[in-house]
Amino acid sequence: MADIEIRRATPAQAGALTALVRASSAYQGEYASILDGYTITPAYVETNPAFTATGDGLLGFYALVEAELDLLFVADEAQGLGVGARLIAHMLAEARRRGLASVRVVSHPPALAFYLRMGARRTGTIPAKPPKVRWERPELRFDVPTC
């Protein structure tokens, strides 16, 4: 997908980002509770740098909050097309630009293999926090390349 453009999200895109998150098939079934009532607000996007991947519409986005990957979502129809890898590469460049040595990720369990393929290393496990998060989550870290 060479036609992907990644740029800073605007507060006006908050509704579209929320819709992409809520439509994610990765958060249906046993994982649905974490998204109950979840909304990305314009204030969140304004305060926390988020970046969108667009091509034929919104393909995905991420938000890097301080030294943590707070959100990363790829639209179901764009899965397997390299969008996630492009977002991770952009996130690492953004982290380097900010002078970060590493970026923490608390992963959705089914996304663990993706993050490992992208170069993250597993650093631990975050315990469940019922009722919303009833499962343990992998904790990972990306080392930010200096060049």
C-alpha positions as CSV (number, residue, x, y, z in Angstrom):
1,M,0.0,0.0,0.0
2,A,2.2,2.8,-1.2
3,D,-0.7,5.4,-1.1
4,I,-0.8,5.5,2.7
5,E,-0.4,9.0,4.2
6,I,0.3,9.4,7.9
7,R,-0.3,12.7,9.5
8,R,-1.3,14.3,12.7
9,A,-5.0,13.7,13.7
10,T,-7.2,16.7,14.3
11,P,-9.8,17.0,17.0
12,A,-12.5,17.0,14.3
13,Q,-11.5,13.3,13.6
14,A,-12.3,12.1,17.1
15,G,-15.7,10.6,16.0
16,A,-14.1,8.7,13.1
17,L,-11.4,7.4,15.4
18,T,-14.0,6.3,17.9
19,A,-16.0,4.5,15.1
20,L,-12.8,2.7,13.9
21,V,-12.1,1.5,17.5
22,R,-15.7,0.4,18.1
23,A,-15.8,-1.5,14.8
24,S,-12.7,-3.5,15.5
25,S,-13.5,-7.2,15.4
26,A,-10.5,-7.8,17.8
27,Y,-12.7,-6.3,20.6
28,Q,-15.8,-8.4,20.1
29,G,-16.8,-11.3,22.2
30,E,-14.8,-11.8,25.4
31,Y,-12.8,-8.6,24.8
32,A,-15.9,-6.3,24.2
33,S,-16.1,-5.1,27.8
34,I,-13.0,-2.9,27.5
35,L,-14.7,-0.7,24.9
36,D,-18.0,-0.3,26.8
37,G,-18.6,3.4,26.7
38,Y,-15.2,4.1,25.2
39,T,-15.0,7.4,23.3
40,I,-12.0,9.3,21.8
41,T,-12.8,12.9,22.4
42,P,-11.6,16.0,20.5
43,A,-9.8,17.0,23.8
44,Y,-7.9,13.7,23.8
45,V,-6.7,14.2,20.2
46,E,-5.8,17.8,20.9
47,T,-3.8,16.9,24.1
48,N,-2.3,13.6,23.0
49,P,-0.6,13.4,19.7
50,A,-2.4,11.0,17.5
51,F,-1.5,10.1,13.9
52,T,-3.8,8.7,11.2
53,A,-3.1,6.5,8.3
54,T,-5.3,7.3,5.3
55,G,-5.6,5.9,1.8
56,D,-9.0,5.1,0.6
57,G,-10.5,6.5,3.8
58,L,-9.2,6.1,7.4
59,L,-7.1,2.9,7.6
60,G,-5.8,3.2,11.1
61,F,-4.2,5.4,13.8
62,Y,-2.0,5.5,16.8
63,A,-1.6,7.8,19.8
64,L,1.8,8.2,21.6
65,V,1.2,9.5,25.1
66,E,4.5,10.5,26.7
67,A,6.6,7.2,26.4
68,E,3.6,4.8,25.9
69,L,1.8,3.7,22.8
70,D,-1.7,4.4,24.2
71,L,-3.7,3.3,21.1
72,L,-3.0,1.6,17.9
73,F,-5.9,0.4,15.7
74,V,-6.0,-0.7,12.1
75,A,-9.4,-1.0,10.3
76,D,-10.5,-4.6,9.8
77,E,-10.5,-4.2,6.0
78,A,-6.9,-2.9,6.1
79,Q,-5.5,-5.7,8.2
80,G,-2.6,-7.5,6.6
81,L,-1.8,-4.7,4.1
82,G,1.2,-3.2,6.0
83,V,-0.8,-0.4,7.6
84,G,0.2,-1.5,11.2
85,A,3.8,-1.8,10.2
86,R,3.8,1.7,8.7
87,L,2.2,3.1,11.9
88,I,4.8,1.4,14.1
89,A,7.6,2.8,11.9
90,H,6.1,6.3,12.1
91,M,5.6,5.9,15.9
92,L,9.2,5.0,16.4
93,A,10.4,8.0,14.3
94,E,8.1,10.2,16.3
95,A,9.5,8.8,19.6
96,R,13.0,9.4,18.3
97,R,12.1,13.0,17.4
98,R,10.9,13.4,21.0
99,G,14.1,12.1,22.4
100,L,12.6,8.9,23.9
101,A,14.8,5.9,24.5
102,S,11.9,3.4,24.5
103,V,8.1,3.1,24.2
104,R,6.0,1.0,26.5
105,V,3.0,-1.0,25.1
106,V,0.3,-2.7,27.1
107,S,-1.0,-5.0,24.4
108,H,-4.4,-6.5,23.6
109,P,-3.6,-10.3,24.0
110,P,-4.3,-11.2,20.3
111,A,-2.0,-8.4,19.1
112,L,1.1,-9.8,21.0
113,A,2.5,-11.6,17.9
114,F,2.2,-8.4,15.8
115,Y,4.2,-6.3,18.3
116,L,6.8,-9.0,18.6
117,R,7.1,-9.2,14.7
118,M,7.5,-5.4,14.8
119,G,10.5,-5.6,17.1
120,A,9.0,-5.1,20.5
121,R,10.3,-7.2,23.4
122,R,8.1,-8.6,26.1
123,T,8.8,-7.2,29.5
124,G,6.0,-8.5,31.7
125,T,2.3,-9.1,32.2
126,I,-0.3,-6.6,33.4
127,P,-2.9,-8.3,35.7
128,A,-6.6,-8.2,35.0
129,K,-8.6,-5.3,36.3
130,P,-12.2,-6.5,36.4
131,P,-14.9,-5.8,35.6
132,K,-13.8,-4.0,32.4
133,V,-10.5,-5.9,31.8
134,R,-11.0,-9.5,32.8
135,W,-7.8,-10.8,31.3
136,E,-4.1,-10.4,31.7
137,R,-2.3,-8.2,29.1
138,P,1.2,-8.5,27.8
139,E,3.5,-5.6,28.5
140,L,6.2,-4.9,25.9
141,R,8.8,-2.3,25.1
142,F,10.1,-0.9,21.8
143,D,13.7,0.3,21.9
144,V,13.9,3.5,19.9
145,P,16.7,3.4,17.3
146,T,19.0,6.4,17.6
147,C,19.6,6.8,13.8
